[in-house]
Amino acid sequence: MERFSSNEESEKLQALQNFRYYQELETGSMWVRVMPAEMDITVKLLAESFAASMLLPVGYVSLWGLR
């Protein structure tokens, strides 16, 4: 994803790529992670969610270079 130009943005993308969540359950365990093939859509969905939480029209996401 070359569109991320600043170090801070690159670090945030790397944190998302490295995200892992593990939970022990009574009947076993569960791992949650972002699949590499799903990274672009995950970033887009997070951006849309952020826009919605800030009461911005979803169209603003396209200004961020994510569509």
Summary of the structure (lengths in Angstrom):
residues: 67
radius of gyration: 14.7
end to end distance: 12.5
largest distance: 45.1
contacts: 124
relative contact order: 0.14
helix: 51%
strand: 18%
